[in-house]
Amino acid sequence: MNKRVTLAERPTGLPTESTWTYDEVAIPELAEGEILVQTDYISLDPAMRGWLRDVRSYIPPVGIGEVMRSGSLGKVVKANNHFKFKVGDILVGGSGVQQYDVSNGKGYLKIEEGGRPITEYLGVLGMPGMTAYFGILEVGELKEGDVVVVSGGAGAVGSVVGQIAKIKGCKVVGIAGGKDKCNYLVKELRFDAAIDYKNDNIHAGLKEHCPKGIDVYFDNVGGEILDACLSRLALHARIVICGAISQYNATDKVVGPSNYMSLLVNRASMKGMVVFDYADKYHIAREEMTKWLNEGKLKSQIDIYEGIENFNKTLLRLFTGDKQGKLVMKLSE
């Protein structure tokens, strides 16, 4: 039997238990050329909240009654003459929030185990890491000596953004919630400074740590923090719009930036990015970041919780901040 989580209703505000249906269904027999993947881990990402909205976006919304979409890591436990994958292969893909997936293999990538923890393929070597790599280097047009500010600095994407910027010779200021997370950024990840948005004055912190302005702002949260960073831009600054987690569960009108005229004054740019646009170059990022990981220049933190029945409670950790690093759920028993 296959335990799974499907979408029961579209939430207003934060998802609740009534958003989902938890059920068990029989696993069908494999057709010719199909594989059965046992999902060991799923990735929990802020983008999942956007996938619940029935609006035009870069990817169709999850349909009512469909298995909730998610990145996944698992192994092939049965194969019926598949041309590419065999029993025992470890695959990263998008099985969704379910224990088993019957697939023709499309969208799955085999992991060649090489000493790195396999869960890193849901974090620094997976979608969050790819987002950070291409977002800061290509969209942000990072240059040595830049002053970089990243919000959601202790998260799966932000923590990698800041570390890449340090590797490339930049000054990095992270914005995160709480003293522990800020200490982690400075003491463990070697950020130059951290601003605690829950307890510090963001404007004062940016003025102190970025006296000559911000060259690159990597935005994961939107709202007031985006507005504060707009007010401190340097000439020809670049803003990368990766996410806006502060707005994802808004029940009122989304809060937009009021300081956008700073883009004109500083001849700056603000550009959105979607990681899927860089899929044909993922192998380049994985190769370089694996090298950095092995050299100790890049650190990875995975926060793992267990049990498909705890899906909603664990998902909400993304929005309460009650996690650190990459949020992952273990499904296999």
For each residue, the residues with C-beta under 8 A, 3 or more apart:
1: 24 25 26 27
2: 24 25 26 27 98 99 100
3: 22 23 24 98 99 308 331
4: 22 23 24 25 67 96 97 98 99 308
5: 20 21 22 67 68 97 98 308 311
6: 20 21 23 65 66 67 68
7: 10 19 20 21 52 62 63 64 65 66 68
8: 18 19 20 21 64 65
9: 18 19 64
10: 7 19 52 53 54 64
11: 14 15 16 19 52 249
12: 251
13: 249 250 251
14: 11 249 316 319
15: 11 19 20 49 52 312 315 316
16: 11 19 312
17: 20 312
18: 8 9
19: 7 8 9 10 11 15 16 52 312
20: 5 6 7 8 15 17 68 311 312
21: 5 6 7 8 65
22: 3 4 5 308 309 311
23: 3 4 6
24: 1 2 3 4
25: 1 2 4
26: 1 2
27: 1 2 36 100 102
28: 102
29:
30: 34 35 36 78 79 80 102
31: 34 80
32: 80 81
33: 80 81 82 83 104
34: 30 31 79 80 82 102 103 104 105
35: 30 76 78 79 80 82 85 102 103 104 105
36: 27 30 76 77 78 79 100 101 102
37: 72 74 75 76 77 91 93 95 100 101 102 103 108
38: 74 75 76 77 99 100 332
39: 42 72 73 74 95 98 99 100 101 331 332
40: 73 74 75 330 331 332
41: 72 73 74 119 122 304 328 329 330 331 332
42: 39 70 71 72 73 95 96 97 122 328 329 331
43: 70 71 72 73 122 123 126 127 128 326 327 328
44: 48 70 314 315 317 318 327 328 329
45: 48 70 71 127 128 156 318 327
46: 49 50 220 243 245 248 318 319
47: 50 51 243
48: 44 45 51 52 68 69 70 315 318
49: 15 46 52 53 248 249 318 319
50: 46 47 53 57 248
51: 47 48 57 59 61 62 69
52: 7 10 11 15 19 48 49 61 62
53: 10 49 50 57 61
54: 10 61
55: 61
56:
57: 50 51 53 60 61
58: 274 276
59: 51 276
60: 57 63
61: 51 52 53 54 55 57
62: 7 51 52 66 68 69
63: 7 60 66
64: 7 8 9 10
65: 6 7 8 21
66: 6 7 62 63 69
67: 4 5 6 96 97 98
68: 5 6 7 20 48 62 96 97 311
69: 48 51 62 66 94 96 97
70: 42 43 44 45 48 94 95 96 97
71: 42 43 45 92 93 94 122 126 127
72: 37 39 41 42 43 92 93 94 95 96 101 122
73: 39 40 41 42 43 90 91 92 111 118 119 121 122
74: 37 38 39 40 41 90 91 93 95 101 332
75: 37 38 40 88 89 90 91
76: 35 36 37 38 79 82 85 86 87 88 89 91
77: 36 37 38 87 100
78: 30 35 36 87
79: 30 34 35 36 76 82 85 86 87
80: 30 31 32 33 34 35
81: 32 33
82: 33 34 35 76 79 85 86 105
83: 33 105
84: 105 110
85: 35 76 79 82 89 91 105 108 110
86: 76 79 82 89
87: 76 77 78 79
88: 75 76
89: 75 76 85 86 110
90: 73 74 75 110 111 113 118
91: 37 73 74 75 76 85 108 109 110 111
92: 71 72 73 108 109 111 121 122 126
93: 37 71 72 74 103 107 108 109
94: 69 70 71 72 107
95: 37 39 42 70 72 74 98 100 101 103
96: 4 42 67 68 69 70 72 101
97: 4 5 42 67 68 69 70 308 311 331
98: 2 3 4 5 39 67 95 101 308 331
99: 2 3 4 38 39 308 331 332
100: 2 27 36 37 38 39 77 95
101: 36 37 39 72 74 95 96 98
102: 27 28 30 34 35 36 37
103: 34 35 37 93 95 106 107 108
104: 33 34 35
105: 34 35 82 83 84 85 108
106: 103
107: 93 94 103
108: 37 85 91 92 93 103 105
109: 91 92 93
110: 84 85 89 90 91
111: 73 90 91 92 118 121
112:
113: 90 116 118
114: 290
115: 294
116: 113 120 125 290 293 294
117: 120 300 302
118: 73 90 111 113 121
119: 41 73 122 123 302 304 326 328
120: 116 117 123 124 125 126 293 300 302
121: 73 92 111 118 125 126
122: 41 42 43 71 72 73 92 119 126 127 128 302 326 328
123: 43 119 120 126 128 129 156 300 301 302 325 326 328
124: 120 128 129 132 160 289 293 298 300 326
125: 116 120 121 129 286 289 290 293
126: 43 71 92 120 121 122 123 129 130
127: 43 45 71 122 130 131 275
128: 43 45 122 123 124 131 132 156 157 160 326
129: 123 124 125 126 132 133 160 285 286 289
130: 126 127 133 134 275 278 282 285 286
131: 127 128 134 135 157 242 273 275
132: 124 128 129 135 136 157 158 160 161 164
133: 129 130 136 137 160 164 285 288 289
134: 130 131 137 138 139 273 275 277 278 281 285
135: 131 132 138 139 140 157 161 218 240 242 273 275
136: 132 133 139 140 142 148 161 164 165 216 218 240
137: 133 134 140 141 142 164 168
138: 134 135 141 278
139: 134 135 136 238 240 271 273
140: 135 136 137 148 216 218 238 240
141: 137 138 216 238
142: 136 137 146 148 164 165 168 170 216
143: 146 170 215
144: 168 169 170
145: 169 170 171
146: 142 143 165 170 171 215 216
147: 170 171 173 210 212 213 214 215 216 234
148: 136 140 142 161 162 165 170 171 172 173 214 215 216 217 218
149: 172 173 174 175 206 210 214 216 217 218 229
150: 153 158 161 162 165 172 173 174 175 217 218 220
151: 158 175 197 217 218 219 220 221 225 226 229
152: 155 157 158 175 176 220 221 243 245
153: 150 158 159 161 162 174 175 176 181 185 191 194
154: 158 159 174 176 177 181 182 184 185 324 325
155: 152 158 159 220 325
156: 45 123 128 159 160 325 326 327
157: 128 131 132 135 152 160 161 220 242 243
158: 132 150 151 152 153 154 155 161 162 174 176 218 220
159: 153 154 155 156 162 163 174 185 189 299 301 325
160: 124 128 129 132 133 156 157 163 164 289 298
161: 132 135 136 148 150 153 157 158 164 165 218
162: 148 150 153 158 159 165 166 172 174 185 189 191
163: 159 160 166 167 189 190 292 297 298 299
164: 132 133 136 137 142 160 161 167 168 298
165: 136 142 146 148 150 161 162 168 170 172 216
166: 162 163 169 170 172 189 190 191
167: 163 164 292 297 298
168: 137 142 144 164 165
169: 144 145 166
170: 142 143 144 145 146 147 148 165 166 215 216
171: 145 146 147 148 192
172: 148 149 150 162 165 166 191 192 193
173: 147 148 149 150 191 192 193 194 195 205 206 209 210
174: 149 150 153 154 158 159 162 182 185 189 191 193 194 195
175: 149 150 151 152 153 194 195 197 202 205 221 225
176: 152 153 154 158 181 182 184 185 194 195 196 197
177: 154 181 196 197 198 321
178: 181 182 196 198 199 321
179: 182 183 196 199
180: 183 184 324
181: 153 154 176 177 178 184 185 194 196 321 324
182: 154 174 176 178 179 185 186 194 195 196
183: 179 180 186 187 194
184: 154 176 180 181 187 188 189 324
185: 153 154 159 162 174 176 181 182 188 189 191 194
186: 182 183 189 190 191 192 193 194
187: 183 184
188: 184 185 299
189: 159 162 163 166 174 184 185 186 299
190: 163 166 186
191: 153 162 166 172 173 174 185 186 194
192: 171 172 173 186 209
193: 172 173 174 186 205 208 209
194: 153 173 174 175 176 181 182 183 185 186 191
195: 173 174 175 176 182 200 202 205 206 209
196: 176 177 178 179 181 182 199 200
197: 151 175 176 177 200 202 225
198: 177 178
199: 178 179 196
200: 195 196 197 204 205
201: 204 205
202: 175 195 197 205 206 224 225 228
203: 206 207 228 231 232
204: 200 201 207 208
205: 173 175 193 195 200 201 202 208 209
206: 149 173 195 202 203 209 210 214 228 229 231 232
207: 203 204 210 211 232
208: 193 204 205 211
209: 173 192 193 195 205 206
210: 147 149 173 206 207 213 214 232
211: 207 208
212: 147 234
213: 147 210 232 233 234 235 237 266
214: 147 148 149 206 210 217 229 232 233 234 237
215: 143 146 147 148 170 234 236 237 238
216: 136 140 141 142 146 147 148 149 165 170 237 238 239 240
217: 148 149 150 151 214 226 229 230 233 237 238 239 240
218: 135 136 140 148 149 150 151 158 161 240 242
219: 151 222 225 226 229 239 240 241 242 243 244
220: 46 150 151 152 155 157 158 242 243 244 245
221: 151 152 175 225 226 243 244 245 246
222: 219 225 226 241 243 244 245 246 247 255
223: 226 227 244 246 247 255
224: 202 227 228 246 255
225: 151 175 197 202 219 221 222 228 229 246
226: 151 217 219 221 222 223 229 230 239 244 257
227: 223 224 230 231 257 258 259
228: 202 203 206 224 225 231 232
229: 149 151 206 214 217 219 225 226 232 233 239
230: 217 226 227 233 239 257 259 260 262 263
231: 203 206 227 228 259 262
232: 203 206 207 210 213 214 228 229
233: 213 214 217 229 230 237 239 262 263 266 268
234: 147 212 213 214 215 237 266
235: 213 266 267 268
236: 215 266 267 268
237: 213 214 215 216 217 233 234 266 268 269
238: 139 140 141 215 216 217 268 269 270 271
239: 216 217 219 226 229 230 233 263 268 269 270 271
240: 135 136 139 140 216 217 218 219 271 273
241: 219 222 244 270 271 272 273
242: 131 135 157 218 219 220 272 273
243: 46 47 152 157 219 220 221 222
244: 219 220 221 222 223 226 241 247 248 254
245: 46 152 220 221 222 248 318 319
246: 221 222 223 224 225 255
247: 222 223 244 250 254 255
248: 46 49 50 244 245 319
249: 11 13 14 49 319
250: 13 247 253 254 255
251: 12 13
252:
253: 250
254: 244 247 250
255: 222 223 224 246 247 250
256: 260
257: 226 227 230 260
258: 227
259: 227 230 231 262
260: 230 256 257 263 270
261: 264 265
262: 230 231 233 259 265 266 268
263: 230 233 239 260 266 267 268 269 270
264: 261 267
265: 261 262
266: 213 233 234 235 236 237 262 263
267: 235 236 263 264
268: 233 235 236 237 238 239 262 263
269: 237 238 239 263
270: 238 239 241 260 263
271: 139 238 239 240 241
272: 241 242
273: 131 134 135 139 240 241 242 277
274: 58 277
275: 127 130 131 134 135 278 279
276: 58 59 279
277: 134 273 274
278: 130 134 138 275 281 282 285
279: 275 276 282
280:
281: 134 278 284 285
282: 130 278 279 285 286
283: 286 287
284: 281 287 288
285: 129 130 133 134 278 281 282 288 289
286: 125 129 130 282 283 289 290
287: 283 284 290 291
288: 133 284 285 291 292
289: 124 125 129 133 160 285 286 292 293 298
290: 114 116 125 286 287 293 294
291: 287 288 294 295
292: 163 167 288 289 295 297 298
293: 116 120 124 125 289 290 296 297 298 299 300
294: 115 116 290 291
295: 291 292 298
296: 293 299
297: 163 167 292 293
298: 124 160 163 164 167 289 292 293 295
299: 159 163 188 189 293 296
300: 117 120 123 124 293 325 326
301: 123 159 324 325 326
302: 117 119 120 122 123 325 326 328
303: 317 323 324 325 326 327 328
304: 41 119 328 329 330
305: 310 314 317 327 328 329 330
306: 310 329 330
307: 310 329 330
308: 3 4 5 22 97 98 99 311 329 331
309: 22
310: 305 306 307 313 314 329
311: 5 20 22 68 97 308 314 315 329
312: 15 16 17 19 20 315 316
313: 310 316 317
314: 44 305 310 311 317 327 329
315: 15 44 48 311 312 318
316: 14 15 312 313 319 320
317: 44 303 305 313 314 320 321 322 323 327
318: 44 45 46 48 49 245 315 323 327
319: 14 46 49 245 248 249 316
320: 316 317
321: 177 178 181 317
322: 317
323: 303 317 318 327
324: 154 180 181 184 301 303
325: 123 154 155 156 159 300 301 302 303
326: 43 119 122 123 124 128 156 300 301 302 303
327: 43 44 45 156 303 305 314 317 318 323
328: 41 42 43 44 119 122 123 302 303 304 305
329: 41 42 44 304 305 306 307 308 310 311 314
330: 40 41 304 305 306 307
331: 3 39 40 41 42 97 98 99 308
332: 38 39 40 41 74 99
333:
